[in-house]
Amino acid sequence: MAYHPALLAAITAALAGATGACRHPDPTNLAVEAVVAPAPAPAPTAAGEPLRVATYNIHHIDGHRLGAALAADPDLAAAEIVLLQEVVQDRDGQSAACDVARDQGWSCAYAPGHGLDGGSLGVAILSRRPLADLAVIELPYFNVRFNAGRRVALAATIDVDGTAVRLFSVHLDNRLTASQRMRQLAPVFDAAAAWDGPALVAGDMNTSPFTWVGHVVPVPAGTHDEKLEAFARSRGFETPVTASGPTHQWLSMRLDHIYARGLRVHDFEVEHRVRASDHLPLWADISL
């Protein structure tokens, strides 16, 4: 895809003028929604065995469809921790992720990002293990012309064989330059740096194979995932799933990532059979 400079300028100006005001409002309720399981959900992982963690952008599906998607494939159903993005919370303060937790006896935390239809859209963590020390991390705002809004990450701590492990569920903006993407993720790594122990950062990093002129015109680049992974390594994290392949149903895009510090990744896979969203679930088996 190639554009003449004058055409690029014209397209950018037209789209910027048409979409410059399209910013989602902040949610009216900024509180973290939390569900504490009355008793720990049955865990498929015995002590000392690798723990399966998954990340999944669920693209606004409701709790019923989310529960069905998580149970649809044996490999995904074996996950004990699921970090979720594009989770809808209704105007009554009930998110799709926490609906699943209530139905199935999991623990859950949901953090609202931007406002949506009287409720919000945000990130969540579903866990068969108790979640502790919940924290919301504000990410830098970028005016991406349309579908712009507040972005957050959600942090929580789980116990793995007596060791506290810090988890971060992240959803970055689309239509950023590589340098802007690093700036938006930096507060997550800053928070992880303050944690003296193993940590895992996962989510939809939106590393499409494009850079964006004026945040609206795509220009093929093909380097966002590599640059963001190099940034993660510079901040002390390993990038063990670089060979995962596409995590999106279209254009062979690898948008979703798992970064680990102080953890060993034994295996990982993208679940192509689970099609409840435009994204595909990505899981990894980890141990201390």
ZAMARGU-4260 file (C-alpha; in steps of 0.2 Angstrom, whole numbers, plus 5000, padded with zeros to 4 digits):
<rodrens>
0) 5000/5000/5000 | 5008/5016/4994 | 5002/5034/4995 | 5008/5050/4987 | 5012/5063/5000
5) 4999/5075/4994 | 4986/5061/4995 | 4991/5056/5012 | 4989/5074/5018 | 4972/5076/5011
10) 4966/5059/5018 | 4973/5063/5035 | 4965/5081/5035 | 4948/5074/5030 | 4947/5060/5042
15) 4954/5071/5056 | 4941/5084/5053 | 4927/5071/5052 | 4932/5061/5068 | 4942/5073/5079
20) 4928/5074/5092 | 4925/5055/5093 | 4932/5052/5111 | 4923/5040/5123 | 4918/5049/5139
25) 4926/5043/5155 | 4915/5031/5165 | 4904/5038/5179 | 4910/5023/5190 | 4929/5021/5191
30) 4928/5008/5205 | 4936/4991/5203 | 4922/4978/5202 | 4928/4963/5212 | 4921/4945/5215
35) 4929/4934/5229 | 4925/4916/5227 | 4917/4909/5242 | 4929/4894/5240 | 4944/4892/5228
40) 4937/4885/5211 | 4944/4868/5208 | 4961/4870/5200 | 4967/4858/5186 | 4985/4862/5191
45) 4993/4852/5206 | 5007/4861/5217 | 5023/4862/5208 | 5016/4859/5191 | 5016/4873/5177
50) 5001/4885/5179 | 4992/4890/5163 | 4988/4908/5160 | 4978/4915/5145 | 4975/4932/5138
55) 4960/4935/5127 | 4952/4951/5120 | 4934/4946/5120 | 4927/4961/5109 | 4912/4965/5119
60) 4904/4948/5121 | 4893/4945/5136 | 4896/4934/5151 | 4886/4919/5144 | 4896/4919/5128
65) 4912/4922/5137 | 4909/4907/5149 | 4905/4896/5134 | 4921/4902/5125 | 4932/4898/5140
70) 4925/4880/5141 | 4924/4877/5122 | 4942/4870/5120 | 4951/4859/5133 | 4967/4868/5131
75) 4959/4885/5136 | 4948/4877/5149 | 4964/4871/5158 | 4969/4889/5161 | 4968/4895/5179
80) 4971/4913/5176 | 4963/4923/5161 | 4968/4941/5157 | 4954/4949/5147 | 4952/4965/5137
85) 4937/4974/5129 | 4926/4968/5143 | 4909/4976/5144 | 4902/4982/5161 | 4884/4987/5161
90) 4876/5002/5168 | 4872/4992/5184 | 4890/4989/5187 | 4890/4970/5181 | 4904/4965/5170
95) 4904/4950/5158 | 4920/4944/5167 | 4913/4945/5184 | 4897/4937/5178 | 4907/4922/5174
100) 4916/4922/5190 | 4899/4922/5200 | 4892/4908/5189 | 4907/4897/5190 | 4915/4901/5207
105) 4930/4910/5201 | 4938/4926/5208 | 4938/4941/5197 | 4943/4959/5196 | 4937/4972/5183
110) 4944/4989/5180 | 4934/5002/5169 | 4943/5010/5155 | 4932/5022/5145 | 4913/5025/5146
115) 4901/5015/5135 | 4882/5015/5134 | 4880/5021/5152 | 4893/5008/5158 | 4911/5005/5153
120) 4923/4995/5143 | 4939/4989/5152 | 4951/4975/5157 | 4949/4961/5169 | 4957/4946/5177
125) 4948/4929/5180 | 4957/4918/5192 | 4954/4901/5201 | 4966/4908/5214 | 4962/4922/5226
130) 4967/4939/5219 | 4975/4952/5230 | 4982/4969/5230 | 4971/4975/5216 | 4977/4991/5207
135) 4972/5001/5192 | 4986/5009/5182 | 4982/5024/5171 | 4990/5024/5154 | 4994/5039/5143
140) 4980/5046/5133 | 4982/5048/5114 | 4970/5056/5103 | 4968/5043/5089 | 4954/5053/5081
145) 4941/5040/5083 | 4937/5027/5096 | 4949/5036/5108 | 4947/5036/5126 | 4954/5032/5143
150) 4966/5017/5144 | 4970/5007/5160 | 4979/4992/5165 | 4974/4981/5180 | 4986/4973/5192
155) 4983/4959/5204 | 4994/4947/5214 | 4991/4928/5215 | 5000/4915/5225 | 5010/4901/5216
160) 5017/4888/5227 | 5020/4900/5241 | 5027/4914/5230 | 5018/4930/5226 | 5017/4933/5207
165) 5011/4950/5200 | 4999/4950/5185 | 4995/4965/5173 | 4981/4964/5161 | 4984/4977/5147
170) 4975/4984/5132 | 4984/4997/5122 | 4977/5009/5109 | 4976/5005/5090 | 4983/5017/5077
175) 4999/5022/5087 | 5017/5024/5081 | 5029/5012/5089 | 5037/5025/5100 | 5019/5030/5106
180) 5015/5012/5110 | 5031/5010/5121 | 5026/5026/5130 | 5008/5020/5133 | 5015/5003/5140
185) 5029/5011/5150 | 5018/5014/5166 | 5015/4995/5167 | 5034/4992/5167 | 5036/5006/5180
190) 5023/4997/5191 | 5032/4980/5188 | 5049/4988/5193 | 5042/4992/5210 | 5037/4974/5213
195) 5051/4963/5220 | 5046/4947/5213 | 5040/4937/5198 | 5028/4947/5186 | 5018/4943/5170
200) 5012/4957/5158 | 4999/4951/5145 | 4986/4958/5134 | 4981/4966/5118 | 4996/4977/5113
205) 4988/4981/5096 | 5005/4978/5087 | 4997/4978/5070 | 5009/4978/5055 | 5005/4996/5051
210) 5011/5013/5057 | 4998/5027/5056 | 4999/5044/5048 | 4988/5056/5059 | 4982/5041/5068
215) 4970/5037/5053 | 4980/5032/5038 | 4988/5015/5038 | 5006/5013/5031 | 5013/4995/5031
220) 5028/4994/5043 | 5028/4976/5050 | 5039/4981/5065 | 5028/4985/5080 | 5028/4968/5088
225) 5047/4967/5087 | 5050/4984/5093 | 5038/4982/5108 | 5046/4966/5112 | 5063/4974/5112
230) 5056/4987/5124 | 5050/4974/5136 | 5067/4965/5136 | 5075/4982/5140 | 5063/4983/5155
235) 5069/4966/5162 | 5055/4955/5154 | 5057/4940/5143 | 5047/4938/5127 | 5044/4919/5127
240) 5029/4919/5115 | 5037/4928/5100 | 5033/4912/5089 | 5015/4911/5093 | 5009/4917/5076
245) 4993/4927/5073 | 4982/4931/5087 | 4969/4939/5076 | 4957/4931/5063 | 4961/4944/5050
250) 4977/4950/5041 | 4988/4937/5051 | 4991/4950/5064 | 5000/4946/5080 | 4992/4958/5092
255) 4992/4949/5109 | 5007/4946/5119 | 5014/4938/5136 | 5029/4945/5144 | 5037/4937/5159
260) 5050/4941/5173 | 5056/4928/5185 | 5045/4915/5177 | 5048/4900/5165 | 5037/4897/5150
265) 5036/4879/5146 | 5023/4879/5132 | 5011/4891/5123 | 4998/4891/5110 | 4985/4901/5100
270) 4968/4893/5101 | 4962/4894/5083 | 4946/4884/5087 | 4939/4897/5099 | 4930/4910/5088
275) 4919/4920/5100 | 4929/4936/5096 | 4939/4944/5082 | 4955/4940/5093 | 4961/4922/5097
280) 4965/4917/5114 | 4984/4915/5118 | 4989/4904/5133 | 5006/4900/5141 | 5011/4887/5154
285) 5022/4895/5167 | 5032/4890/5183 | 5043/4899/5195
</rodrens>
